[in-house]
Amino acid sequence: MKELTIEGYRKPVSKKNKMKFNRKHGRAYKDKSVREFEDWLFQLAEISVKHWEEQYNMAWDTNKKYKFILEVTYGTKRKFDIQNCFDTMCDALEGIVFDDDSQITNIQGIKTYDKGIDKFRITVLPIV
């Protein structure tokens, strides 16, 4: 099984407590920091998918079921909920890694601390 790995050296932004509400239009929208993180992660995923396709000489299939593994390292011991990162990361990867996050049938999360270092690794494995 050929996995796709996406690594970033940046603290993940979660949507929880970052959604804004427009009273005039009655809609919720993403905070600028969430939009910027999702755009950055989408670009990082594009590079990772291209590298994967070159390495295996085949196209990445976005129409499968997937296992999603998220490993997050936080630079401080503040309380961070890893489950809040899943939603942001899944939204950012839609359209490049999978068509819709409903295709993810198995998730796994690992949270660690390393003073002064913020990073994450996403591993996506197609389920055959």
LUMTOR-655712 format. One record per residue: residue in one letter; x, y, z of N, C-alpha, C, O in turn. Coordinates in steps of 0.02 Angstrom, whole numbers. Each point is the difference from the previous one (the first is absolute). Layout:
REM LUMTOR-655712
   minu     n_px     n_py     n_pz    ca_px    ca_py    ca_pz     c_px     c_py     c_pz     o_px     o_py     o_pz
      A        X        Y        Z        X        Y        Z        X        Y        Z        X        Y        Z
...
***
This chain:
REM LUMTOR-655712
   minu     n_px     n_py     n_pz    ca_px    ca_py    ca_pz     c_px     c_py     c_pz     o_px     o_py     o_pz
      M       43      -59        0      -43       59        0       45       62        0       43        7       43
      K      -54       37      -91       42       60       -8      -32       59       36      -53       23      -20
      E       86        0       72      -28       55       39       24       67      -25       53        5      -31
      L      -92       45       45       17       70      -15       15       34       67      -40       -4       46
      T       98       36      -42       19       35       61        8       75      -15       32       19      -48
      I      -61       21       91        5       73       -5       27       25       67      -29      -13       52
      E       85       48      -54       31       25       61        4       76       -2       15       30      -52
      G      -28        2      109        5       72        5       30       20       67      -13      -31       51
      Y       52       85      -53       30       26       61      -34       65       18       27       55       -7
      R      -87      -63       31      -43       56       19      -53      -27       48      -21      -57       -8
      K        1       96       56      -52      -23       46      -67       -2      -36      -20       50      -30
      P      -14     -107       32      -66       -4      -33      -50       47       32        0       10       61
      V      -41       19     -103      -54       43       24      -64      -41       -1      -14      -36      -48
      S      -24       40      101      -64      -36        2      -57       50       -6        6       58       18
      K      -62      -83      -45      -58       43      -11      -36       17       65      -33       52        4
      K       39      -95       45      -38       12       62       20       68       28       59       16        6
      N     -107       22       11        8       68       27       30       49      -50       18       55       18
      K      -14      -75      -82       27       44      -52      -52       18      -52       13       39      -45
      M      -73      -67       52      -54       15      -47      -31       67       20      -10       14       59
      K       -5       26     -108      -32       65       11      -72       -4      -25      -17      -41      -42
      F      -25       85       68      -70        0      -20      -19       70      -25       11       49       34
      N      -39      -46      -94      -22       62      -29      -74        8       15      -41      -35      -31
      R       24       78       76      -70        9       20      -43       27      -57      -59      -18       -6
      K       88       60      -35      -37       31      -55      -24      -53      -50      -57        2      -22
      H      101      -49        5      -16      -51      -50      -19      -67       31      -22      -46      -35
      G       30       40      101      -19      -61       35       43      -60      -17      -25      -57        1
      R       88       68      -17       45      -54      -19       63       -2       43       24       51       24
      A        0     -112      -15       65       -8       33       54       -2      -53      -11      -25      -56
      Y       69       50       72       56       -2      -46       65      -11       38        3        9       61
      K       48      -31      -98       64      -16       31       41       63       14        0       47      -39
      D       34      -48       95       47       52       17       56        2      -51       16      -50      -32
      K       15      108       24       55        8      -49       57      -49       14       29      -26      -48
      S      -12       15      110       55      -46       17      -15      -71      -23       45      -36      -21
      V     -108       15       25      -20      -67      -22        3       -4      -76       26      -49      -27
      R      -52      100       -8        3        1      -73       72       -2      -25       16      -37      -46
      E       28       76       77       70        2      -20       34      -68       11       38      -23      -42
      F      -52       -8       99       30      -66       14      -25      -51      -50       39      -39      -26
      E     -104       38       12      -28      -48      -47       29       10      -70       15      -49      -34
      D       -7      112       12       31       13      -65       72      -24       -3       21      -31      -49
      W       16       45      103       70      -22        4        4      -76       -2       42      -28      -35
      L      -85       -7       73        1      -73        2      -21      -29      -67       28      -51      -21
      F      -76       81      -14      -21      -23      -66       60        3      -48       11      -48      -38
      Q       27      103       40       58        6      -44       53      -52       18       32      -29      -44
      L      -22       17      108       48      -51       22      -23      -69      -23       41      -41      -20
      A     -106       27       23      -27      -64      -23        9       -8      -75       15      -55      -24
      E      -25      108      -14       11       -3      -73       72      -22      -16       10      -42      -43
      I       38       70       79       70      -18      -10       11      -73       20       35      -37      -36
      S      -64       16       92        9      -69       23      -31      -50      -48       29      -53      -12
      V      -88       68      -14      -33      -45      -48       41       -5      -64        9      -54      -28
      K       16      111        4       42        0      -60       62      -43       10       19      -39      -43
      H       13       47      101       60      -40       16      -18      -74        3       37      -42      -26
      W      -94       25       57      -22      -70        4      -12      -29      -69       21      -56      -15
      E      -54       95      -29      -14      -23      -68       64      -12      -40        4      -48      -38
      E       46       91       48       64       -9      -34       37      -61       28       31      -38      -38
      Q      -34       29      103       34      -56       33      -28      -68      -23       38      -46      -14
      Y     -104       41       11      -32      -64      -17      -21       -5      -73      -26      -51      -22
      N       36      105      -16      -16        2      -71      -73      -20      -13      -15      -39      -45
      M      -29       67       85      -72      -11       -8      -38       58       31       28       37       41
      A      -91      -29      -59      -40       55       26      -29      -18       68      -19      -58       12
      W       16      106       33      -32       -8       65      -75       -4      -11      -29       43      -33
      D       -4      -94       59      -72      -10       -9      -38       32       57       10      -18       58
      T      -53       66      -74      -38       35       51      -68      -31       13      -40       27       37
      N       26      -85      -67      -66      -31        5       -2      -62       44      -44      -42      -11
      K       87       35       58        3      -60       42      -24       16       70      -21       57       15
      K       23     -106       28       -9        9       72       71        7       29       47      -29      -26
      Y      -40       67       81       66       14       26        5       -8       76      -49        8       36
      K      110      -24      -15       18        4       71       41       65        6       45       12      -40
      F      -61       28       91       31       65        9       36        0       68      -32       -8       52
      I       97       16      -54       40        1       62       29       70        8       34       25      -45
      L      -47        6      101       25       67       15       46       -3       61      -22      -20       54
      E       84       40      -63       47        5       54       17       74        9       26       31      -46
      V      -40       -4      104       12       70       13       49        7       58       -8      -32       52
      T       58       75      -61       47       17       54      -10       74       15        7       42      -43
      Y      -22      -28      106       -9       69       22       62       23       38       31      -39       36
      G      -14      103      -45       59       27       32      -10       22       71       48       18       35
      T     -110      -19      -11      -15       18       69      -47      -53       30      -31      -38      -37
      K       27       37      102      -43      -49       33      -70       29       14      -37      -28       41
      R       20       83      -75      -69       25        6      -48      -55      -21       19      -45      -36
      K      -80       50       57      -50      -51      -19      -22       12      -72      -30       52      -16
      F       45     -100      -26      -23        1      -70      -38      -65      -11       23      -53       20
      D      -80       58      -52      -40      -59      -16       15      -21      -71      -15       36      -48
      I       44      -95       41       18      -24      -67      -61      -11      -45        5        8      -60
      Q      -62      -25       90      -59      -12      -42      -22       63      -36      -32       -4      -53
      N       48       63       80      -19       62      -33       42       12      -63      -22       37      -45
      C       80      -68       41       43        7      -60      -26      -41      -58        9       19      -58
      F      -41      -75       72      -23      -45      -53      -44       36      -50       10       -6      -61
      D      -59       43       85      -48       33      -45       34       50      -46      -13        1      -60
      T       57       40       88       36       50      -40       43      -34      -52        0       20      -58
      M       36      -72       78       45      -34      -46      -39      -37      -54       20        2      -59
      C      -74      -34       76      -40      -36      -49      -29       49      -52        0      -14      -59
      D      -25       71       82      -27       50      -46       54       25      -47      -13       10      -60
      A       73        0       85       55       26      -42       21      -50      -54       23       20      -53
      L      -32      -84       67       24      -51      -47      -53      -22      -51       14      -38      -46
      E      -76       63       55      -53      -18      -48       17       27      -69       21       57       -8
      G      -31     -100      -41       13       19      -69       69      -16      -25       11        0      -61
      I       35      -15      105       67      -19      -21       19      -70       24       31      -38      -37
      V      -49       21       99       17      -66       28      -61      -46       -5        7      -60      -14
      F      -66       87       26      -62      -38       -7      -54       49      -23        6       61        7
      D      -59      -89      -36      -54       43      -25      -41       31       57      -20       58       -4
      D        8      -98       56      -40       24       56       24      -36       64       19      -58       -3
      D      -20       93       59       26      -31       61      -44      -57       26       20      -34       47
      S      -78       25      -77      -41      -58       19       32      -66      -23      -20      -54       22
      Q       71       58      -66       36      -59      -23       48      -27       54       25      -56       -7
      I      -13       95       59       44      -22       54      -41      -46       45      -49       22       31
      T       70      -85      -27      -37      -48       40       37      -21       63      -27      -35       42
      N       90       57      -35       40      -18       57       46       58       16       36       24      -43
      I      -37        0      105       44       54       20       42      -21       61      -22      -40       41
      Q       81       68      -37       44      -12       57       36       65       14       23       34      -46
      G      -17      -16      109       33       61       19       52      -11       53      -10      -39       47
      I       67       72      -54       54       -4       49       23       71       16       14       39      -46
      K      -12      -22      110       20       67       22       60       -6       45       -1      -39       48
      T       54       78      -63       60        0       42       21       73       12      -26       46      -30
      Y       74      -38       75       28       66       16       75       -2      -11       33      -49       18
      D       -6      103      -47       71        8       -8       13       75        5      -18       38      -45
      K       48      -17       99        6       71       16       26       41      -59       54      -13      -27
      G      -95       62        8       19       46      -53      -10      -25      -71       15       37      -47
      I      -40      -97       38       -9      -27      -68      -73      -16      -13      -31      -39       36
      D        3       71      -87      -68      -13      -22        5      -34      -68       31       27      -46
      K      -61      -86       39        2      -35      -64      -57      -51       -2      -31      -15       50
      F       20      -11     -110      -51      -52       -8       20      -44      -58       38       19      -44
      R      -66      -79       45        8      -48      -55      -69      -32      -12      -32      -25       46
      I       11       28     -108      -62      -32      -21       19      -59      -43       38        7      -48
      T      -65      -65       64       10      -59      -42      -69      -22      -23      -46      -11       40
      V       39        3     -106      -63      -22      -29       13      -66      -36       43       -4      -44
      L      -80      -47       64        7      -66      -30      -65      -20      -33      -52       -1       32
      P       55      -16      -97      -60      -25      -32      -19      -68       30       44      -42       13
      I     -108       30       -3      -24      -64       26      -26      -39      -60      -45       22      -36
      V       74      -79       25      -18      -41      -58      -56      -47       17      -23      -38      -42
***
